[in-house]
Amino acid sequence: MTRTTEHLPIHGTTRHDEHGLLLVLDRRLDGHDTFLSGRLDLGQGPTAVRIITLDDVTVLRPMETIEVPTLAWAGTLHLPHGLRPRSVPGDLADAAQTSQRDLDALDAAELRYALTFLGEATTEQIRTARVEAIVSALPAVGGDAA
């Protein structure tokens, strides 16, 4: 896959939750639902953001502390193409091996979905639970799931 970057002009408003700042876009990013992260430039240089698209809204969560001086903001979202993780991380591989579950049983699409699900975890506790969920859904090594 060609590695390019798409630059999208966006605007929105700020909100806060128990984990910090949320940047709520004024429109849902259709066609970009699978991007897990990007870089947002609000005029002070780009910062890494996690992109969360739900049914009718897209929210950006900065991955580092940034200041947004007003409730309404405008900027450019830089979306990398072809940079989604494609290799199985160590924690998932170790958990599958320990549980004698077969990661190789996943086809390319299933593996991509599993890695996306795992990569979207926002805390270690969520990541651990997602590793357990993925591993529990795998068939046993050399046979069907128990």
N, C-alpha and C positions, 0 to 999 in steps of 0.2 A: 504494500500500500504506500502511495506517495505521502511523504511527510511535508505537509504545508500547514499554514495557520490561517484561520478565518478570523477577521476582525469585525465584530458587530457593534455598532453604536447602540447603547442601551440607556434607559433611565428608569428610575424607580424611587422608592421611599425607604426609609430606615425603620426598623423595628428592633426590639431586643427580646431575648428570652433568657432562660437561666444559664445558657452557655455563652451569651454575649450578643454581638451585633449580627443582625440579619439584614440583607439588602434585598428588598422585594421588588422584582421587576414589574414594570407597568404592563407587560404582556408576557404570556407564556412563550418560551423558546421552542416553537414547533420545529421538529426535525433535528433537534440537538439534544434529545432526551438522554442519549447514551453517554454523553461526556461527563466524566466524573469530576474533573477539575479544569480550571483555566486560569488565566491571569487577567485581572481587572485593573485598568488604568483610569483613575479619577483625576488625572492631571499632576499627580505627585510621583509618578513612576508606577509600574505594574506591581501588583501584589497577588499572591496565590489565593484562589477561592475554590471552595467546594460548591458544585452546582447541583441543586436539588430541584427537579421538575416533578410536580405532582399533576393531578388532573387538569387544573386550570391556572396554575401559578408556578413561576420559577423563582427560586430564592437562592441567593449567593451567601455563603458563610465564609468570611475572610479566615484564612488559615494562620494569620498573624494579626497583631493589633494594628488597626488603622483608624484614622480620624476622618469622619465624614461631618463637615461643619454644618450641614443643613439637613432637614428632614427629606427634602427632595434632592436628588443627585442625578448626574449624567456622566457617562464615561464610555470606555471601549472595552469590550470583553474579547480577549484573545483565546480562541479555541484551537488546540492542537489536533491534527488529524493523525490517525494511525499510531498513537502513542499509548494506547491502552495496554496494561500489563498482559502478557501472553504466557508467562511462565508461572508454574505453581510455586507459591511462596513456601518457605521452610516449615512454618507452623502448620500449614495444611498438609503438606507431604508427611511430616512427622506424625500428625494425628491419624492420618489414613493408615500409615504403616503400623502404628501402635494398635489400632483397632482392626487390623487385617482387612482393610477395605481397599477396593481397586479403583484408584483414580484414572487408570488407563481405560476404564470402561466408558468414560465420558467421551462423546464425540466432540468435535471442535466447537459447535454452538453451545452445547451443555457446559463445556469447560469455560467458555467465554462468559456465560451467564453466571456461573459459580464464582469466577474471579471478579466479575463486576459486583456481585452481591457482597463478596468479602471486602473488596476495595472500598465500598461505600460505608463501611463501619466507621463511626466517628469516635468511638472510645475503645479501649482494650477489652472492656467487659462485653461490648457488643460484638467485637471481632471474635472473641473466644466463643461466644454463643453461636455466631455464624459458622465458624470452623466446625463446631459440633453438629450443627444442622446439616452442613454439606456432607460431612463424613457419615453421619447416620443414614443419609439417603443413598450412599454408594453400595454397590453389591459387594459381597464378601470376595476376597481374593480367591480365584479359582471356582467361583460358583455364584449362585443367586444370593440376594440380600436375605438375611435371616429374618 
